[in-house]
Amino acid sequence: MSLGNLEVSGLQWRKASRSINNGACVEVAPVGGQILIRDSTDLNGPVMLYSGRSWHMFLAAAKTGRFDPDRLGRRSRL
């Protein structure tokens, strides 16, 4: 699937349920087993495309705290 011919305006975009309204959010939309991600403050800006597997691996790592700032400071590599 190419982003060039994908219409993103009609998709079901959503933000995290714990998101606060400070404008520092991303939105995600599932499309054909893949995940699109965009900046919620720039709805017409760039969109990134990830495989469903990559997205689930990222979520699993985030839930364990792998990307928490205090942990990142102690690690040399992710």
N, C-alpha and C positions, 0 to 999 in steps of 0.2 A: 504494500500500500504506500503510495507516494503522498506526501503532504501537499504537493503542488496541486493535485486534483481533488483534495479532500475539503469538503465544506464543513467548517468547524462551528459556524454560527448556530446551527440547528441541533447541536449535541447537548446532552444532559451533563453540563459542567457542575462540579460540586467542590466545596471546600471542606476542610476537616471540621468535624463537629466541635472541636475545642478551639477553633479559630476565633480570634477576637477581631473586632472591626477597626483595626489600626492600619489596614491597607497592606500589611506585610504578609500576604498569603499567596499560595498557588492554588490553582484549580486543576482537577483531573477529570477526564472523560474517557470511559472505555469505548473502544471501537474495534470490532472484529478480533477480539482476543489480545489487543494491544491497548496501551494506555497513553493518552495525550496529556501533556502538562503545559500550563501557561501561567503567566503572571496575572493575578486577579485585577491588578491596577492598569493593565495594558491589554484589553480584550482583543485588540486588533494586532497585537505584537506577535513575536515568534512563538511557535508551538513546538515542543519536543515530543518525540515519539519513542516509546519504550515497549519492549516485549512484555507480555503479561508476567512471564517468569522473572525478568529483571526487576519489575516493579514489586513483585511479592518478596524477592530476596532483599530489596531495599527496605521494605516495610518490616520484615523480620529483624534485620540488623538494627533499624531505628528503635524497635520495641525493646531490644536488649540494652539500649543506651550507647550503642557503638559510636554514634556521632555527637554525643553530649560534649560540650566544650571542655569540661574538666577532664574527661577521658582523653580527648584529642591532644591536650597539652602534654600528657604523659606518654603518648605513643609516637613513634617515629614514622610508622606506616599504618594505613588503614587495613 
